Amino acid sequence: MRIDHAPMLAGSLALALGLLTGVADAAPKPRPGKAGAPALTPAQERRAMEELAELYAQEGRTDDALAIYAELRAREPAEAQWWRRPVELLEPLTDRRADLLLVLQGWRAAAPTLREPSERLVRFYEDDGAVDEGLKIAETLIAQTPKDLALRRLKAELLQTGDRTDAAISAWTDVLALPGATPEDRWQRAELMSLKGDSPALRAEYETLVAASADDVRFRVGLGESCLAADDLKCARAQVDAARALAPDSAEVRQLEAALEREQAERNADRANEQYDLRDALRWRLDRAERLRALLPQEDY
């Protein structure tokens, strides 16, 4: 059942007037008020409503706060704060996703030229796994400003969240083509490339990252894993040693070192088996030579 908050608003505005002590004297000429009620200018009334909404929010009375913001939006639909604050109140509430979507959609409709509601709506769809819906909005924004780095990142992150690996790699490549791209952007692409298996291109990606930021443990671990996959144990050991010096307690570094030690042990075991097989083969040849000599007449020695 829909609750009529109008009586609550009318009765509660008076409570907020205590927050406005000292404002009336310096304010513009007030509007006539009802008998017994303080007269407020539009600006004072707006401020009183906003502060009352915040008091309700602090007390956990979210619905009461949202009702006040809805009234403020009805009066000033283009005012971003009357949309932004309800979004902030609703975002942590997992059981109010439908309400959050309605506010975001309304904000975008009320301010079609404002980028913030569109970006927040993309994030909403990203969190809900609605990649296609988010992409429609992201592509619209990018079409307006194709060289905007933040929007390109937004699209890449959306595709990455949706497990669209090839498309996400391509999107991060678009990010890296723009001025201002960072090693973090390249690392995002490298991590996606690693899902498709090791390759010389992936190793080159991590080598570029290590050259750009040698103190980043993630880059060292990534290069070490790539070297290990290519059976380059010397390179892998160098990255393990460097990463361990940077972060001795890192679980990722310990995992890489353990994998390297297993690979080294297997290689040592294979080498030992090869040596044993060589000795066995040599022993067999010597035994065969001895048997052949025994078959020959004594004078033919």
Backbone hydrogen bonds, N-H to C=O, Kabsch-Sander energy under -0.5 kcal/mol:
donor,donor_aa,acceptor,acceptor_aa,energy
5,H,3,I,-0.8
9,L,5,H,-2.5
10,A,6,A,-2.5
11,G,7,P,-2.4
12,S,8,M,-2.2
13,L,9,L,-1.7
14,A,10,A,-0.5
15,L,12,S,-0.7
16,A,12,S,-1.1
16,A,13,L,-0.5
17,L,13,L,-0.7
17,L,14,A,-0.9
18,G,15,L,-0.7
19,L,16,A,-1.7
20,L,17,L,-2.0
21,T,18,G,-0.9
23,V,20,L,-2.6
24,A,20,L,-0.5
26,A,23,V,-0.7
27,A,23,V,-0.6
27,A,24,A,-1.0
31,R,40,L,-1.1
37,A,34,K,-2.3
45,E,41,T,-2.7
46,R,42,P,-2.5
47,R,43,A,-2.3
48,A,44,Q,-2.8
49,M,45,E,-2.5
50,E,46,R,-2.3
51,E,47,R,-2.5
52,L,48,A,-2.2
53,A,49,M,-2.4
54,E,50,E,-2.0
55,L,51,E,-2.0
56,Y,52,L,-2.4
57,A,53,A,-2.4
58,Q,54,E,-2.5
59,E,55,L,-1.5
60,G,57,A,-1.3
61,R,56,Y,-2.7
62,T,60,G,-1.6
65,A,61,R,-2.1
66,L,62,T,-2.9
67,A,63,D,-2.1
68,I,64,D,-1.6
69,Y,65,A,-2.1
70,A,66,L,-2.3
71,E,67,A,-1.7
72,L,68,I,-2.3
73,R,69,Y,-2.4
74,A,70,A,-2.0
75,R,71,E,-1.4
76,E,72,L,-2.7
79,E,76,E,-1.7
80,A,78,A,-0.7
82,W,79,E,-0.9
83,W,80,A,-1.5
84,R,80,A,-3.2
85,R,81,Q,-2.1
87,V,83,W,-1.8
88,E,84,R,-2.3
89,L,85,R,-2.0
90,L,86,P,-2.2
91,E,87,V,-2.4
93,L,90,L,-1.7
94,T,92,P,-1.0
96,R,93,L,-1.9
97,R,94,T,-0.6
100,L,96,R,-2.3
101,L,97,R,-2.5
102,L,98,A,-2.0
103,V,99,D,-2.1
104,L,100,L,-2.6
105,Q,101,L,-2.7
106,G,102,L,-2.4
107,W,103,V,-2.7
108,R,104,L,-2.4
109,A,105,Q,-2.1
110,A,106,G,-2.3
111,A,107,W,-1.9
114,L,111,A,-1.6
118,S,114,L,-0.6
119,E,115,R,-2.3
120,R,116,E,-2.7
121,L,117,P,-2.0
122,V,118,S,-2.0
123,R,119,E,-2.2
124,F,120,R,-2.2
125,Y,121,L,-2.3
126,E,122,V,-2.3
127,D,123,R,-2.6
128,D,124,F,-1.8
129,G,125,Y,-0.5
129,G,126,E,-1.0
130,A,125,Y,-2.4
131,V,129,G,-1.6
134,G,130,A,-2.0
135,L,131,V,-2.8
136,K,132,D,-1.8
137,I,133,E,-1.2
138,A,134,G,-2.6
139,E,135,L,-3.1
140,T,136,K,-1.5
141,L,137,I,-2.3
142,I,138,A,-2.5
143,A,139,E,-2.3
144,Q,140,T,-1.0
145,T,141,L,-1.7
148,D,145,T,-1.8
149,L,147,K,-0.7
152,R,148,D,-2.0
153,R,149,L,-2.3
154,L,150,A,-2.2
155,K,151,L,-2.2
156,A,152,R,-2.2
157,E,153,R,-3.0
158,L,154,L,-1.9
159,L,155,K,-2.3
160,Q,156,A,-2.4
161,T,157,E,-2.5
162,G,158,L,-1.6
163,D,160,Q,-1.5
164,R,159,L,-2.3
165,T,163,D,-1.1
168,A,164,R,-2.7
169,I,165,T,-2.7
170,S,166,D,-2.1
171,A,167,A,-2.2
172,W,168,A,-2.7
173,T,169,I,-1.9
174,D,170,S,-1.8
175,V,171,A,-1.7
176,L,172,W,-2.4
177,A,173,T,-1.0
178,L,175,V,-1.8
181,A,178,L,-1.5
185,D,182,T,-0.7
186,R,182,T,-1.5
187,W,183,P,-2.6
188,Q,184,E,-1.9
189,R,185,D,-1.7
190,A,186,R,-2.6
191,E,187,W,-2.8
192,L,188,Q,-1.5
193,M,189,R,-2.5
194,S,190,A,-2.1
195,L,191,E,-0.7
195,L,192,L,-0.9
196,K,192,L,-0.5
196,K,193,M,-1.3
197,G,194,S,-1.3
203,R,199,S,-2.2
204,A,200,P,-2.5
205,E,201,A,-1.8
206,Y,202,L,-2.2
207,E,203,R,-2.4
208,T,204,A,-2.1
209,L,205,E,-1.8
210,V,206,Y,-2.8
211,A,207,E,-2.1
212,A,208,T,-1.6
213,S,209,L,-2.5
216,D,213,S,-1.5
217,V,215,D,-0.8
219,F,216,D,-0.5
220,R,216,D,-1.7
221,V,217,V,-2.8
222,G,218,R,-2.4
223,L,219,F,-2.4
224,G,220,R,-2.6
225,E,221,V,-2.6
226,S,222,G,-2.0
227,C,223,L,-2.7
228,L,224,G,-2.4
229,A,225,E,-2.3
230,A,226,S,-1.2
231,D,228,L,-1.7
232,D,227,C,-2.8
233,L,231,D,-1.2
236,A,232,D,-2.2
237,R,233,L,-2.6
238,A,234,K,-1.9
239,Q,235,C,-2.0
240,V,236,A,-2.3
241,D,237,R,-2.6
242,A,238,A,-2.0
243,A,239,Q,-2.7
244,R,240,V,-2.8
245,A,241,D,-1.6
246,L,242,A,-1.3
247,A,243,A,-2.8
250,S,247,A,-1.8
254,R,250,S,-2.0
255,Q,251,A,-2.4
256,L,252,E,-2.2
257,E,253,V,-2.6
258,A,254,R,-2.4
259,A,255,Q,-2.2
260,L,256,L,-2.4
261,E,257,E,-2.5
262,R,258,A,-2.3
263,E,259,A,-2.2
264,Q,260,L,-2.5
265,A,261,E,-2.6
266,E,262,R,-2.5
267,R,263,E,-2.3
268,N,264,Q,-2.6
269,A,265,A,-2.6
270,D,266,E,-2.6
271,R,267,R,-2.4
272,A,268,N,-2.4
273,N,269,A,-2.5
274,E,270,D,-2.4
275,Q,271,R,-2.3
276,Y,272,A,-2.5
277,D,273,N,-2.8
278,L,274,E,-2.2
279,R,275,Q,-2.5
280,D,276,Y,-2.8
281,A,277,D,-2.5
282,L,278,L,-2.7
283,R,279,R,-2.7
284,W,280,D,-2.3
285,R,281,A,-2.2
286,L,282,L,-2.4
287,D,283,R,-2.6
288,R,284,W,-2.3
289,A,285,R,-2.4
290,E,286,L,-2.3
291,R,287,D,-2.2
292,L,288,R,-2.4
293,R,289,A,-2.3
294,A,290,E,-1.9
295,L,291,R,-1.0
295,L,292,L,-0.5
296,L,292,L,-1.0
296,L,293,R,-0.7
300,D,297,P,-1.4
301,Y,298,Q,-1.3
